[in-house]
Amino acid sequence: MSLRETLDIPGVNDAFVLSCLSEGLRVDGRGLLARRSLSVKFRRGADAAGAELHLGDTRVSAVVAGELTQPFPDRPNEGFLTFAVEFSALGAPGFEAGRPPPEALEICRYIERSIRESNAIDLEALAVVQGERVWSLRCDVVVLDHGGNLRDACSVAAMAALQHYRQPAVDVDDASRRVTVKHPDQEEPSPLPLHHIPYSVTFALIRAEDGEVAYVYDPELAEEHVAQGTLTFSLNKHREVCTLHFPGGLAVTKETLLEAADVAATKATELHDAVQRGLELADEDFKARQLERLRKSAPDQIGAEAPLEGLAQGAEALSHLGYDDLHVTGTLRKEAEKTPEEDAGMAALLQSLERAADLTEARANAPPAPANGSSKPKPKPKPKSIPEPKSKPKPKPKPKPKARIEDDSEDEEETMQLDST
Amino acid sequence: MARTDGRDGNQLRPPSAELGVLRRCDGSCRFTQGGTEVVAGVYGPAVPRYSRDEDYTGPAVEVVVRSGTGAALGSERLLEAMLAGATRAIVVRELYPNTALSGTVHVLHGDGAVTAAALNALTLALVDAGVALRGLACGAVVAAQGSTLLLDPTEAEEDAAQGACFLALLEGAADEKDGAADDAVGAGGGAGDGAGADRILVMDSWGRCDKELQLKMTRAAVSAAKAAANFARVVLDRRTALQERNTPMETG
């Protein structure tokens, strides 16, 4: 097996990239102003929200969490919004876990400018008790896979996570000035107050052999290496430029700059629509799951607290259904080696799984059987050439549940069979 | 129902694993079990960055664990040490002298049994990277509440438990009398299951439990770890089948 060098050799593709560009194409066949495929996966918890963004091969995860803290004395009404960008050691072979490299700090500074300093979020709306308690939001962005255009990926992920985040409702006791944070199941949290929503659009500036400067949108790794500079705009859907980041490396004409800004405005609107769709779906999905969870649990339970009282009695109804019924534990073989007995065994397993599903439904409706403790976990079936038919379909009513775990007398738990009665 | 999510005491949450999710990493795996989601990536074997890490007997293994936000907490050091130890035990050291193997595990979302998910993900990532392994290191967590055992607890159950145990097995290694046995901790073949020497590789338990409960917890954890190993085998078999289908072998 060949040894991997810690340094990539990105310069190999330079000539190829330039020759593609001279024909108006990118390395992966898209147009000069086309973006790679974008998908965002949202996640929300009681006090945090996250967005995992895939932009082509680039994967970035952003998490927003909030906590109550004291404000600065000279700004008693303002909350805090801090960003942190980290290049995970997964992202590229050269990334080390530890202090963020300069590129990460540059991206972090860019995100701060485009989101916080453009007043996208009303920091005064984060105040809870003037001078005493304000919300401090922290947005952490981690680059899991570096496939190019980290600036866009990180800032769009951060913006998406901020839009998905819900600020918990609070109760302020006027007398004692004590603040209680409500769980989302108790009172619906509210979205962050956003003045506008900036999205980032990055172009790579590449000088072709004839001296013409081309700008390509959403550069990937090979293009970033051959580019002499980058140009990033941050715009909202009202076509307002919130940030312009042009760190140099190549001189462009005023016309090119304005053209690029125009293109960027269109792209930002597209990004806005794409992320908005994802947000709406994620919100519906979260609400549906929350309703489902609340419907199942008792009214006095909050969140995912487990009802501890019922656990001591053990699981009476489903104790005889162990791993083999609800999980596939049979040995898999190649098609050629399958013996007829194994086929029958697999068919029997599938049948018993179906019966288990029917039984689960039946049990959910039927009253609970007398408490009898939970059985020991099922061991994996012995890997002989012909597996024992452990999970035969049961023509009769289910066998009685096994002995409790506390019962010491039955010491051969390992050999308990499903079909013994 | 006994537990909040309707599970039995001896039921694991259905796991799911996806290999090769990251392009730059040599091997990667996203492992999900219920609400716990973990991404592991492996780089290597590669030239070590520092010459002091060069070891002619085998690879220099380093594992980093981060939470989903990238922040590092003190509690992750122990997990890093366990994962690095497990990796050293399962990698065929003799094949990779003077190299570095670095693994990173990101806990995207933790909802109980995070250590098990991290180890399972790292093992599958090592397989995805093509590193030669003696066997698979697969683990599971068992929590004890009173005298009831809960396999694969959620975060709420772990917090409420009086004790818990994380156990990893070296699954599938042939009967070898070599260094792997020395690295394994605990009773060799303690599961007493017969064919295949499934040995306990890593074990970490905490809490106040008497001897009987501890023993039961261990046995339950061994069975649960075997289920995890079964799952890993299923995943790898499917992946092999997919690869064989996509790249037909050339004959002649």
Boltz contact constraints between the chains, C-beta under 6 A:
constraints:
  - contact:
      token1: [A, 4]
      token2: [B, 46]
      max_distance: 6.0
  - contact:
      token1: [A, 6]
      token2: [B, 46]
      max_distance: 6.0
  - contact:
      token1: [A, 6]
      token2: [B, 47]
      max_distance: 6.0
  - contact:
      token1: [A, 57]
      token2: [B, 23]
      max_distance: 6.0
  - contact:
      token1: [A, 63]
      token2: [B, 68]
      max_distance: 6.0
  - contact:
      token1: [A, 63]
      token2: [B, 69]
      max_distance: 6.0
  - contact:
      token1: [A, 86]
      token2: [B, 70]
      max_distance: 6.0
  - contact:
      token1: [A, 89]
      token2: [B, 64]
      max_distance: 6.0
  - contact:
      token1: [A, 89]
      token2: [B, 104]
      max_distance: 6.0
  - contact:
      token1: [A, 90]
      token2: [B, 22]
      max_distance: 6.0
  - contact:
      token1: [A, 90]
      token2: [B, 25]
      max_distance: 6.0
  - contact:
      token1: [A, 90]
      token2: [B, 41]
      max_distance: 6.0
  - contact:
      token1: [A, 90]
      token2: [B, 104]
      max_distance: 6.0
  - contact:
      token1: [A, 92]
      token2: [B, 24]
      max_distance: 6.0
  - contact:
      token1: [A, 93]
      token2: [B, 43]
      max_distance: 6.0
  - contact:
      token1: [A, 97]
      token2: [B, 64]
      max_distance: 6.0
  - contact:
      token1: [A, 140]
      token2: [B, 69]
      max_distance: 6.0
  - contact:
      token1: [A, 140]
      token2: [B, 70]
      max_distance: 6.0
  - contact:
      token1: [A, 142]
      token2: [B, 70]
      max_distance: 6.0
  - contact:
      token1: [A, 145]
      token2: [B, 22]
      max_distance: 6.0
  - contact:
      token1: [A, 145]
      token2: [B, 23]
      max_distance: 6.0
  - contact:
      token1: [A, 145]
      token2: [B, 24]
      max_distance: 6.0
  - contact:
      token1: [A, 146]
      token2: [B, 24]
      max_distance: 6.0
  - contact:
      token1: [A, 304]
      token2: [B, 156]
      max_distance: 6.0
  - contact:
      token1: [A, 305]
      token2: [B, 156]
      max_distance: 6.0
  - contact:
      token1: [A, 306]
      token2: [B, 4]
      max_distance: 6.0
  - contact:
      token1: [A, 306]
      token2: [B, 156]
      max_distance: 6.0
  - contact:
      token1: [A, 306]
      token2: [B, 157]
      max_distance: 6.0
  - contact:
      token1: [A, 308]
      token2: [B, 160]
      max_distance: 6.0
  - contact:
      token1: [A, 311]
      token2: [B, 2]
      max_distance: 6.0
  - contact:
      token1: [A, 311]
      token2: [B, 145]
      max_distance: 6.0
  - contact:
      token1: [A, 311]
      token2: [B, 148]
      max_distance: 6.0
  - contact:
      token1: [A, 312]
      token2: [B, 146]
      max_distance: 6.0
  - contact:
      token1: [A, 315]
      token2: [B, 2]
      max_distance: 6.0
  - contact:
      token1: [A, 315]
      token2: [B, 8]
      max_distance: 6.0
  - contact:
      token1: [A, 315]
      token2: [B, 9]
      max_distance: 6.0
  - contact:
      token1: [A, 318]
      token2: [B, 8]
      max_distance: 6.0
  - contact:
      token1: [A, 322]
      token2: [B, 10]
      max_distance: 6.0
  - contact:
      token1: [A, 323]
      token2: [B, 227]
      max_distance: 6.0
  - contact:
      token1: [A, 329]
      token2: [B, 230]
      max_distance: 6.0
  - contact:
      token1: [A, 332]
      token2: [B, 237]
      max_distance: 6.0
  - contact:
      token1: [A, 374]
      token2: [B, 9]
      max_distance: 6.0
  - contact:
      token1: [A, 377]
      token2: [B, 10]
      max_distance: 6.0
  - contact:
      token1: [A, 377]
      token2: [B, 220]
      max_distance: 6.0
  - contact:
      token1: [A, 377]
      token2: [B, 223]
      max_distance: 6.0
  - contact:
      token1: [A, 379]
      token2: [B, 223]
      max_distance: 6.0
  - contact:
      token1: [A, 380]
      token2: [B, 226]
      max_distance: 6.0
  - contact:
      token1: [A, 380]
      token2: [B, 230]
      max_distance: 6.0
  - contact:
      token1: [A, 382]
      token2: [B, 194]
      max_distance: 6.0
  - contact:
      token1: [A, 382]
      token2: [B, 195]
      max_distance: 6.0
  - contact:
      token1: [A, 383]
      token2: [B, 195]
      max_distance: 6.0
  - contact:
      token1: [A, 405]
      token2: [B, 149]
      max_distance: 6.0
  - contact:
      token1: [A, 405]
      token2: [B, 216]
      max_distance: 6.0
  - contact:
      token1: [A, 406]
      token2: [B, 147]
      max_distance: 6.0
